[in-house]
Amino acid sequence: MSGKAPPTSLFGDPELFAAITRAFPESARLDPRDLGELLALMGVARVPAGTALFHAGDPPGPAYLILSGQVRVERALEHGRVVLLGRLGDGDFVGDLGLLDRRNRSASARAETDLWALTLTLEDYQKLRAEGHPAALWLLSEIDHHMARRIRAMYDRLARVRAEPALALEPPAPPHKPRRSWLARLLRLGA
């Protein structure tokens, strides 16, 4: 994108920057201007507990980068049974598959607790990728990392459920807690 200074409305919100760097410590790899340009494209969502973010079959919409809160991801089966696919929290993405494959939502997601998240539309993500923006590369790397972690967790859970089918009703373990980054410390000093 351009070499202009990052938007002051985002850089002037130390709470938002602290939340971003706490939830996504690898954002420290980005130049602060690139991070600012990414944030200028993103929306900020505060979602009350119990609110649906999207439903299976919906067209691809925004991806949510969870700053705080917990999201329940589930899928209804043909005979009406609902299967819990996972719970996502601070530092996780939900709705990110649509950014990659542009297909309808494969599952439903609902805020289990009050949720604070950044949102990125498919159109803005595609624009960043087409420009070769460093933020798009960072996002893709983060999505890859989170997807690999979720796939490994699903394999582990599948193995346990196959060994003991009653475990299918047990919710997966809560997400990991990311470490703090140098960017968060730097932003605290500048505040």
Secondary structure, DSSP 8 states (H G I E B T S, - for coil): -------HHHHT-HHHHHHHHHH-GGGGGS-HHHHHHHHHH-EEEEE-TT-EEE-TT-----EEEEEES-EEEEEE-TTS-EEEEEEE-TT-EES-HHHHH----SSEEEESS-EEEEEE-HHHHHHHHHHT-HHHHHHHHHHHHHHHHHHHHHHHHHHHHHH-GGGGGS-----------HHHHHHHHH-
